[in-house]
Amino acid sequence: MDHIVTVQEAVTAFAPWREPTRAELDAIRLETPLIDAEVELLDAQIMTLDRPASELDIFRVRRAVRRVLKECRDLANASITVTSSGVGA
C-alpha cells in the first residue's frame, strides 16, 4: 500500500520570507496601468455578452481598447528608455 505524503519542499518553496525584489516591484509598478486598462476592457466586453451592444457599450469597448493600446505604447517606450539609459536589462 502506498502512503500519501506531502512534499514539504514544494509546499514551502514560496515561503513568506521570500519577498519580491526591488526590480520585481519596479516591473509591477510599470505594468500596473496596462493591467488596469486590460481589466477595464474586459469589464466593457463582459457587459455586452448577455445583450445586444448599445451605442454606449460600443463606445466603452472602443475607449477601453484605445486605453490598452496607449498603455502598451507607453510601457514599450518606458522599457526602451530604461534599457537605453543602462538601468534595465
Jmol script that loads the backbone (N, CA, C; Angstrom):
load data "model"
ATOM      1  N   MET A   1       0.842  -1.175   0.000  1.00  0.00           N
ATOM      2  CA  MET A   1       0.000   0.000   0.000  1.00  0.00           C
ATOM      3  C   MET A   1       0.890   1.241   0.000  1.00  0.00           C
ATOM      4  N   ASP A   2       0.589   2.181  -0.881  1.00  0.00           N
ATOM      5  CA  ASP A   2       1.371   3.407  -0.958  1.00  0.00           C
ATOM      6  C   ASP A   2       0.794   4.440  -0.003  1.00  0.00           C
ATOM      7  N   HIS A   3       1.672   5.107   0.693  1.00  0.00           N
ATOM      8  CA  HIS A   3       1.250   6.159   1.608  1.00  0.00           C
ATOM      9  C   HIS A   3       1.300   7.507   0.897  1.00  0.00           C
ATOM     10  N   ILE A   4       0.356   8.337   1.200  1.00  0.00           N
ATOM     11  CA  ILE A   4       0.329   9.683   0.635  1.00  0.00           C
ATOM     12  C   ILE A   4       1.096  10.586   1.591  1.00  0.00           C
ATOM     13  N   VAL A   5       2.139  11.200   1.073  1.00  0.00           N
ATOM     14  CA  VAL A   5       2.987  12.049   1.888  1.00  0.00           C
ATOM     15  C   VAL A   5       3.093  13.410   1.208  1.00  0.00           C
ATOM     16  N   THR A   6       3.003  14.466   1.988  1.00  0.00           N
ATOM     17  CA  THR A   6       3.157  15.798   1.404  1.00  0.00           C
ATOM     18  C   THR A   6       4.616  16.059   1.107  1.00  0.00           C
ATOM     19  N   VAL A   7       4.843  16.818   0.082  1.00  0.00           N
ATOM     20  CA  VAL A   7       6.197  17.190  -0.289  1.00  0.00           C
ATOM     21  C   VAL A   7       6.471  18.547   0.347  1.00  0.00           C
ATOM     22  N   GLN A   8       7.209  18.538   1.428  1.00  0.00           N
ATOM     23  CA  GLN A   8       7.423  19.752   2.213  1.00  0.00           C
ATOM     24  C   GLN A   8       8.159  20.827   1.414  1.00  0.00           C
ATOM     25  N   GLU A   9       9.137  20.436   0.625  1.00  0.00           N
ATOM     26  CA  GLU A   9       9.903  21.423  -0.126  1.00  0.00           C
ATOM     27  C   GLU A   9       9.029  22.159  -1.143  1.00  0.00           C
ATOM     28  N   ALA A  10       8.149  21.441  -1.805  1.00  0.00           N
ATOM     29  CA  ALA A  10       7.281  22.077  -2.793  1.00  0.00           C
ATOM     30  C   ALA A  10       6.283  23.007  -2.124  1.00  0.00           C
ATOM     31  N   VAL A  11       5.811  22.634  -0.957  1.00  0.00           N
ATOM     32  CA  VAL A  11       4.823  23.450  -0.262  1.00  0.00           C
ATOM     33  C   VAL A  11       5.458  24.737   0.244  1.00  0.00           C
ATOM     34  N   THR A  12       6.683  24.656   0.722  1.00  0.00           N
ATOM     35  CA  THR A  12       7.329  25.830   1.303  1.00  0.00           C
ATOM     36  C   THR A  12       8.266  26.542   0.340  1.00  0.00           C
ATOM     37  N   ALA A  13       8.189  26.205  -0.945  1.00  0.00           N
ATOM     38  CA  ALA A  13       9.081  26.834  -1.921  1.00  0.00           C
ATOM     39  C   ALA A  13       8.881  28.339  -1.971  1.00  0.00           C
ATOM     40  N   PHE A  14       7.671  28.787  -1.744  1.00  0.00           N
ATOM     41  CA  PHE A  14       7.379  30.208  -1.777  1.00  0.00           C
ATOM     42  C   PHE A  14       6.991  30.668  -0.379  1.00  0.00           C
ATOM     43  N   ALA A  15       7.899  30.497   0.529  1.00  0.00           N
ATOM     44  CA  ALA A  15       7.672  30.866   1.928  1.00  0.00           C
ATOM     45  C   ALA A  15       7.475  32.377   2.047  1.00  0.00           C
ATOM     46  N   PRO A  16       6.793  32.829   3.092  1.00  0.00           N
ATOM     47  CA  PRO A  16       6.519  34.258   3.238  1.00  0.00           C
ATOM     48  C   PRO A  16       7.773  35.127   3.363  1.00  0.00           C
ATOM     49  N   TRP A  17       8.887  34.551   3.778  1.00  0.00           N
ATOM     50  CA  TRP A  17      10.097  35.355   3.916  1.00  0.00           C
ATOM     51  C   TRP A  17      10.703  35.721   2.571  1.00  0.00           C
ATOM     52  N   ARG A  18      10.299  35.027   1.502  1.00  0.00           N
ATOM     53  CA  ARG A  18      10.824  35.355   0.180  1.00  0.00           C
ATOM     54  C   ARG A  18       9.922  36.405  -0.455  1.00  0.00           C
ATOM     55  N   GLU A  19      10.329  37.633  -0.347  1.00  0.00           N
ATOM     56  CA  GLU A  19       9.549  38.744  -0.882  1.00  0.00           C
ATOM     57  C   GLU A  19      10.105  39.154  -2.235  1.00  0.00           C
ATOM     58  N   PRO A  20       9.307  39.886  -3.021  1.00  0.00           N
ATOM     59  CA  PRO A  20       9.793  40.327  -4.332  1.00  0.00           C
ATOM     60  C   PRO A  20      10.973  41.286  -4.187  1.00  0.00           C
ATOM     61  N   THR A  21      11.852  41.235  -5.150  1.00  0.00           N
ATOM     62  CA  THR A  21      12.995  42.138  -5.146  1.00  0.00           C
ATOM     63  C   THR A  21      12.556  43.529  -5.579  1.00  0.00           C
ATOM     64  N   ARG A  22      13.444  44.484  -5.408  1.00  0.00           N
ATOM     65  CA  ARG A  22      13.135  45.857  -5.818  1.00  0.00           C
ATOM     66  C   ARG A  22      12.877  45.914  -7.333  1.00  0.00           C
ATOM     67  N   ALA A  23      13.628  45.156  -8.106  1.00  0.00           N
ATOM     68  CA  ALA A  23      13.443  45.137  -9.559  1.00  0.00           C
ATOM     69  C   ALA A  23      12.079  44.559  -9.925  1.00  0.00           C
ATOM     70  N   GLU A  24      11.653  43.498  -9.230  1.00  0.00           N
ATOM     71  CA  GLU A  24      10.333  42.919  -9.497  1.00  0.00           C
ATOM     72  C   GLU A  24       9.221  43.890  -9.135  1.00  0.00           C
ATOM     73  N   LEU A  25       9.376  44.598  -8.025  1.00  0.00           N
ATOM     74  CA  LEU A  25       8.372  45.593  -7.636  1.00  0.00           C
ATOM     75  C   LEU A  25       8.320  46.742  -8.636  1.00  0.00           C
ATOM     76  N   ASP A  26       9.483  47.163  -9.136  1.00  0.00           N
ATOM     77  CA  ASP A  26       9.514  48.216 -10.149  1.00  0.00           C
ATOM     78  C   ASP A  26       8.824  47.768 -11.431  1.00  0.00           C
ATOM     79  N   ALA A  27       9.025  46.514 -11.815  1.00  0.00           N
ATOM     80  CA  ALA A  27       8.374  45.982 -13.017  1.00  0.00           C
ATOM     81  C   ALA A  27       6.855  45.946 -12.834  1.00  0.00           C
ATOM     82  N   ILE A  28       6.416  45.542 -11.659  1.00  0.00           N
ATOM     83  CA  ILE A  28       4.974  45.518 -11.370  1.00  0.00           C
ATOM     84  C   ILE A  28       4.421  46.933 -11.418  1.00  0.00           C
ATOM     85  N   ARG A  29       5.146  47.874 -10.840  1.00  0.00           N
ATOM     86  CA  ARG A  29       4.711  49.274 -10.824  1.00  0.00           C
ATOM     87  C   ARG A  29       4.605  49.814 -12.246  1.00  0.00           C
ATOM     88  N   LEU A  30       5.529  49.421 -13.107  1.00  0.00           N
ATOM     89  CA  LEU A  30       5.494  49.867 -14.507  1.00  0.00           C
ATOM     90  C   LEU A  30       4.308  49.277 -15.266  1.00  0.00           C
ATOM     91  N   GLU A  31       3.955  48.030 -14.963  1.00  0.00           N
ATOM     92  CA  GLU A  31       2.903  47.330 -15.705  1.00  0.00           C
ATOM     93  C   GLU A  31       1.501  47.576 -15.155  1.00  0.00           C
ATOM     94  N   THR A  32       1.367  48.180 -13.992  1.00  0.00           N
ATOM     95  CA  THR A  32       0.061  48.366 -13.367  1.00  0.00           C
ATOM     96  C   THR A  32      -0.930  49.148 -14.245  1.00  0.00           C
ATOM     97  N   PRO A  33      -0.546  50.254 -14.891  1.00  0.00           N
ATOM     98  CA  PRO A  33      -1.520  50.952 -15.747  1.00  0.00           C
ATOM     99  C   PRO A  33      -2.044  50.072 -16.883  1.00  0.00           C
ATOM    100  N   LEU A  34      -1.183  49.246 -17.463  1.00  0.00           N
ATOM    101  CA  LEU A  34      -1.621  48.345 -18.538  1.00  0.00           C
ATOM    102  C   LEU A  34      -2.591  47.304 -17.993  1.00  0.00           C
ATOM    103  N   ILE A  35      -2.300  46.764 -16.830  1.00  0.00           N
ATOM    104  CA  ILE A  35      -3.194  45.774 -16.222  1.00  0.00           C
ATOM    105  C   ILE A  35      -4.553  46.400 -15.932  1.00  0.00           C
ATOM    106  N   ASP A  36      -4.556  47.626 -15.401  1.00  0.00           N
ATOM    107  CA  ASP A  36      -5.817  48.320 -15.135  1.00  0.00           C
ATOM    108  C   ASP A  36      -6.606  48.551 -16.420  1.00  0.00           C
ATOM    109  N   ALA A  37      -5.912  48.918 -17.491  1.00  0.00           N
ATOM    110  CA  ALA A  37      -6.577  49.143 -18.775  1.00  0.00           C
ATOM    111  C   ALA A  37      -7.166  47.849 -19.322  1.00  0.00           C
ATOM    112  N   GLU A  38      -6.433  46.746 -19.171  1.00  0.00           N
ATOM    113  CA  GLU A  38      -6.941  45.458 -19.642  1.00  0.00           C
ATOM    114  C   GLU A  38      -8.164  45.017 -18.839  1.00  0.00           C
ATOM    115  N   VAL A  39      -8.170  45.296 -17.551  1.00  0.00           N
ATOM    116  CA  VAL A  39      -9.339  44.967 -16.715  1.00  0.00           C
ATOM    117  C   VAL A  39     -10.535  45.799 -17.155  1.00  0.00           C
ATOM    118  N   GLU A  40     -10.315  47.070 -17.457  1.00  0.00           N
ATOM    119  CA  GLU A  40     -11.401  47.933 -17.936  1.00  0.00           C
ATOM    120  C   GLU A  40     -11.970  47.405 -19.255  1.00  0.00           C
ATOM    121  N   LEU A  41     -11.101  46.967 -20.161  1.00  0.00           N
ATOM    122  CA  LEU A  41     -11.549  46.394 -21.431  1.00  0.00           C
ATOM    123  C   LEU A  41     -12.357  45.125 -21.197  1.00  0.00           C
ATOM    124  N   LEU A  42     -11.870  44.279 -20.328  1.00  0.00           N
ATOM    125  CA  LEU A  42     -12.582  43.039 -20.022  1.00  0.00           C
ATOM    126  C   LEU A  42     -13.954  43.328 -19.428  1.00  0.00           C
ATOM    127  N   ASP A  43     -14.035  44.302 -18.535  1.00  0.00           N
ATOM    128  CA  ASP A  43     -15.329  44.687 -17.958  1.00  0.00           C
ATOM    129  C   ASP A  43     -16.289  45.177 -19.041  1.00  0.00           C
ATOM    130  N   ALA A  44     -15.785  45.986 -19.960  1.00  0.00           N
ATOM    131  CA  ALA A  44     -16.639  46.508 -21.038  1.00  0.00           C
ATOM    132  C   ALA A  44     -17.116  45.376 -21.939  1.00  0.00           C
ATOM    133  N   GLN A  45     -16.250  44.406 -22.203  1.00  0.00           N
ATOM    134  CA  GLN A  45     -16.640  43.281 -23.046  1.00  0.00           C
ATOM    135  C   GLN A  45     -17.641  42.375 -22.328  1.00  0.00           C
ATOM    136  N   ILE A  46     -17.461  42.178 -21.051  1.00  0.00           N
ATOM    137  CA  ILE A  46     -18.379  41.324 -20.285  1.00  0.00           C
ATOM    138  C   ILE A  46     -19.774  41.926 -20.258  1.00  0.00           C
ATOM    139  N   MET A  47     -19.853  43.242 -20.181  1.00  0.00           N
ATOM    140  CA  MET A  47     -21.174  43.888 -20.138  1.00  0.00           C
ATOM    141  C   MET A  47     -21.970  43.640 -21.412  1.00  0.00           C
ATOM    142  N   THR A  48     -21.306  43.342 -22.508  1.00  0.00           N
ATOM    143  CA  THR A  48     -22.012  43.151 -23.778  1.00  0.00           C
ATOM    144  C   THR A  48     -22.279  41.685 -24.100  1.00  0.00           C
ATOM    145  N   LEU A  49     -21.929  40.774 -23.205  1.00  0.00           N
ATOM    146  CA  LEU A  49     -22.092  39.350 -23.502  1.00  0.00           C
ATOM    147  C   LEU A  49     -23.544  38.890 -23.537  1.00  0.00           C
ATOM    148  N   ASP A  50     -24.361  39.373 -22.629  1.00  0.00           N
ATOM    149  CA  ASP A  50     -25.712  38.822 -22.487  1.00  0.00           C
ATOM    150  C   ASP A  50     -26.799  39.682 -23.104  1.00  0.00           C
ATOM    151  N   ARG A  51     -26.399  40.691 -23.856  1.00  0.00           N
ATOM    152  CA  ARG A  51     -27.396  41.547 -24.505  1.00  0.00           C
ATOM    153  C   ARG A  51     -26.788  42.159 -25.758  1.00  0.00           C
ATOM    154  N   PRO A  52     -27.632  42.640 -26.640  1.00  0.00           N
ATOM    155  CA  PRO A  52     -27.083  43.319 -27.824  1.00  0.00           C
ATOM    156  C   PRO A  52     -26.342  44.587 -27.404  1.00  0.00           C
ATOM    157  N   ALA A  53     -25.237  44.861 -28.054  1.00  0.00           N
ATOM    158  CA  ALA A  53     -24.432  46.028 -27.701  1.00  0.00           C
ATOM    159  C   ALA A  53     -25.135  47.312 -28.118  1.00  0.00           C
ATOM    160  N   SER A  54     -25.277  48.211 -27.161  1.00  0.00           N
ATOM    161  CA  SER A  54     -25.850  49.521 -27.465  1.00  0.00           C
ATOM    162  C   SER A  54     -24.743  50.442 -27.962  1.00  0.00           C
ATOM    163  N   GLU A  55     -25.120  51.631 -28.355  1.00  0.00           N
ATOM    164  CA  GLU A  55     -24.131  52.601 -28.820  1.00  0.00           C
ATOM    165  C   GLU A  55     -23.155  52.948 -27.692  1.00  0.00           C
ATOM    166  N   LEU A  56     -23.670  53.049 -26.475  1.00  0.00           N
ATOM    167  CA  LEU A  56     -22.817  53.350 -25.330  1.00  0.00           C
ATOM    168  C   LEU A  56     -21.841  52.201 -25.047  1.00  0.00           C
ATOM    169  N   ASP A  57     -22.307  50.960 -25.192  1.00  0.00           N
ATOM    170  CA  ASP A  57     -21.432  49.800 -24.998  1.00  0.00           C
ATOM    171  C   ASP A  57     -20.289  49.796 -26.011  1.00  0.00           C
ATOM    172  N   ILE A  58     -20.625  50.095 -27.260  1.00  0.00           N
ATOM    173  CA  ILE A  58     -19.605  50.143 -28.309  1.00  0.00           C
ATOM    174  C   ILE A  58     -18.583  51.231 -27.992  1.00  0.00           C
ATOM    175  N   PHE A  59     -19.071  52.377 -27.515  1.00  0.00           N
ATOM    176  CA  PHE A  59     -18.181  53.472 -27.141  1.00  0.00           C
ATOM    177  C   PHE A  59     -17.256  53.041 -26.001  1.00  0.00           C
ATOM    178  N   ARG A  60     -17.800  52.352 -24.990  1.00  0.00           N
ATOM    179  CA  ARG A  60     -16.984  51.895 -23.855  1.00  0.00           C
ATOM    180  C   ARG A  60     -15.897  50.926 -24.297  1.00  0.00           C
ATOM    181  N   VAL A  61     -16.255  49.983 -25.168  1.00  0.00           N
ATOM    182  CA  VAL A  61     -15.276  48.999 -25.631  1.00  0.00           C
ATOM    183  C   VAL A  61     -14.185  49.690 -26.447  1.00  0.00           C
ATOM    184  N   ARG A  62     -14.573  50.585 -27.345  1.00  0.00           N
ATOM    185  CA  ARG A  62     -13.584  51.292 -28.161  1.00  0.00           C
ATOM    186  C   ARG A  62     -12.653  52.140 -27.298  1.00  0.00           C
ATOM    187  N   ARG A  63     -13.222  52.822 -26.312  1.00  0.00           N
ATOM    188  CA  ARG A  63     -12.408  53.642 -25.410  1.00  0.00           C
ATOM    189  C   ARG A  63     -11.434  52.766 -24.629  1.00  0.00           C
ATOM    190  N   ALA A  64     -11.916  51.603 -24.175  1.00  0.00           N
ATOM    191  CA  ALA A  64     -11.055  50.685 -23.422  1.00  0.00           C
ATOM    192  C   ALA A  64      -9.941  50.129 -24.311  1.00  0.00           C
ATOM    193  N   VAL A  65     -10.261  49.823 -25.564  1.00  0.00           N
ATOM    194  CA  VAL A  65      -9.237  49.326 -26.491  1.00  0.00           C
ATOM    195  C   VAL A  65      -8.181  50.400 -26.720  1.00  0.00           C
ATOM    196  N   ARG A  66      -8.625  51.643 -26.921  1.00  0.00           N
ATOM    197  CA  ARG A  66      -7.674  52.737 -27.118  1.00  0.00           C
ATOM    198  C   ARG A  66      -6.773  52.913 -25.902  1.00  0.00           C
ATOM    199  N   ARG A  67      -7.346  52.758 -24.709  1.00  0.00           N
ATOM    200  CA  ARG A  67      -6.543  52.895 -23.487  1.00  0.00           C
ATOM    201  C   ARG A  67      -5.517  51.767 -23.379  1.00  0.00           C
ATOM    202  N   VAL A  68      -5.916  50.542 -23.724  1.00  0.00           N
ATOM    203  CA  VAL A  68      -4.969  49.413 -23.692  1.00  0.00           C
ATOM    204  C   VAL A  68      -3.830  49.677 -24.671  1.00  0.00           C
ATOM    205  N   LEU A  69      -4.153  50.127 -25.871  1.00  0.00           N
ATOM    206  CA  LEU A  69      -3.113  50.410 -26.858  1.00  0.00           C
ATOM    207  C   LEU A  69      -2.179  51.519 -26.387  1.00  0.00           C
ATOM    208  N   LYS A  70      -2.750  52.552 -25.764  1.00  0.00           N
ATOM    209  CA  LYS A  70      -1.938  53.655 -25.243  1.00  0.00           C
ATOM    210  C   LYS A  70      -0.996  53.161 -24.160  1.00  0.00           C
ATOM    211  N   GLU A  71      -1.509  52.337 -23.247  1.00  0.00           N
ATOM    212  CA  GLU A  71      -0.672  51.833 -22.155  1.00  0.00           C
ATOM    213  C   GLU A  71       0.405  50.880 -22.684  1.00  0.00           C
ATOM    214  N   CYS A  72       0.077  50.097 -23.714  1.00  0.00           N
ATOM    215  CA  CYS A  72       1.094  49.230 -24.343  1.00  0.00           C
ATOM    216  C   CYS A  72       2.205  50.078 -24.942  1.00  0.00           C
ATOM    217  N   ARG A  73       1.812  51.140 -25.635  1.00  0.00           N
ATOM    218  CA  ARG A  73       2.801  52.043 -26.230  1.00  0.00           C
ATOM    219  C   ARG A  73       3.663  52.691 -25.158  1.00  0.00           C
ATOM    220  N   ASP A  74       3.018  53.187 -24.095  1.00  0.00           N
ATOM    221  CA  ASP A  74       3.762  53.839 -23.019  1.00  0.00           C
ATOM    222  C   ASP A  74       4.715  52.864 -22.328  1.00  0.00           C
ATOM    223  N   LEU A  75       4.265  51.633 -22.129  1.00  0.00           N
ATOM    224  CA  LEU A  75       5.112  50.633 -21.486  1.00  0.00           C
ATOM    225  C   LEU A  75       6.301  50.284 -22.385  1.00  0.00           C
ATOM    226  N   ALA A  76       6.059  50.159 -23.684  1.00  0.00           N
ATOM    227  CA  ALA A  76       7.157  49.869 -24.615  1.00  0.00           C
ATOM    228  C   ALA A  76       8.155  51.019 -24.637  1.00  0.00           C
ATOM    229  N   ASN A  77       7.663  52.246 -24.646  1.00  0.00           N
ATOM    230  CA  ASN A  77       8.557  53.404 -24.632  1.00  0.00           C
ATOM    231  C   ASN A  77       9.328  53.492 -23.322  1.00  0.00           C
ATOM    232  N   ALA A  78       8.683  53.168 -22.222  1.00  0.00           N
ATOM    233  CA  ALA A  78       9.365  53.188 -20.924  1.00  0.00           C
ATOM    234  C   ALA A  78      10.443  52.117 -20.879  1.00  0.00           C
ATOM    235  N   SER A  79      10.166  50.964 -21.460  1.00  0.00           N
ATOM    236  CA  SER A  79      11.158  49.887 -21.482  1.00  0.00           C
ATOM    237  C   SER A  79      12.369  50.284 -22.307  1.00  0.00           C
ATOM    238  N   ILE A  80      12.137  50.944 -23.417  1.00  0.00           N
ATOM    239  CA  ILE A  80      13.246  51.395 -24.264  1.00  0.00           C
ATOM    240  C   ILE A  80      14.060  52.448 -23.533  1.00  0.00           C
ATOM    241  N   THR A  81      13.393  53.364 -22.832  1.00  0.00           N
ATOM    242  CA  THR A  81      14.076  54.400 -22.098  1.00  0.00           C
ATOM    243  C   THR A  81      14.940  53.814 -20.981  1.00  0.00           C
ATOM    244  N   VAL A  82      14.370  52.872 -20.229  1.00  0.00           N
ATOM    245  CA  VAL A  82      15.100  52.264 -19.133  1.00  0.00           C
ATOM    246  C   VAL A  82      16.284  51.461 -19.669  1.00  0.00           C
ATOM    247  N   THR A  83      16.084  50.722 -20.737  1.00  0.00           N
ATOM    248  CA  THR A  83      17.157  49.904 -21.311  1.00  0.00           C
ATOM    249  C   THR A  83      18.262  50.771 -21.900  1.00  0.00           C
ATOM    250  N   SER A  84      17.897  51.834 -22.611  1.00  0.00           N
ATOM    251  CA  SER A  84      18.912  52.659 -23.247  1.00  0.00           C
ATOM    252  C   SER A  84      19.683  53.498 -22.234  1.00  0.00           C
ATOM    253  N   SER A  85      19.105  53.750 -21.058  1.00  0.00           N
ATOM    254  CA  SER A  85      19.816  54.523 -20.052  1.00  0.00           C
ATOM    255  C   SER A  85      20.774  53.654 -19.253  1.00  0.00           C
ATOM    256  N   GLY A  86      20.712  52.341 -19.480  1.00  0.00           N
ATOM    257  CA  GLY A  86      21.634  51.454 -18.805  1.00  0.00           C
ATOM    258  C   GLY A  86      21.119  50.930 -17.486  1.00  0.00           C
ATOM    259  N   VAL A  87      19.912  51.328 -17.088  1.00  0.00           N
ATOM    260  CA  VAL A  87      19.354  50.881 -15.813  1.00  0.00           C
ATOM    261  C   VAL A  87      18.767  49.493 -15.944  1.00  0.00           C
ATOM    262  N   GLY A  88      18.070  49.235 -17.052  1.00  0.00           N
ATOM    263  CA  GLY A  88      17.401  47.958 -17.237  1.00  0.00           C
ATOM    264  C   GLY A  88      18.294  46.932 -17.903  1.00  0.00           C
ATOM    265  N   ALA A  89      17.676  45.773 -18.177  1.00  0.00           N
ATOM    266  CA  ALA A  89      18.444  44.709 -18.825  1.00  0.00           C
ATOM    267  C   ALA A  89      18.453  44.873 -20.324  1.00  0.00           C
TER     268      ALA A  89
END
end "model"
wireframe off; spacefill off
backbone 0.3
color backbone group
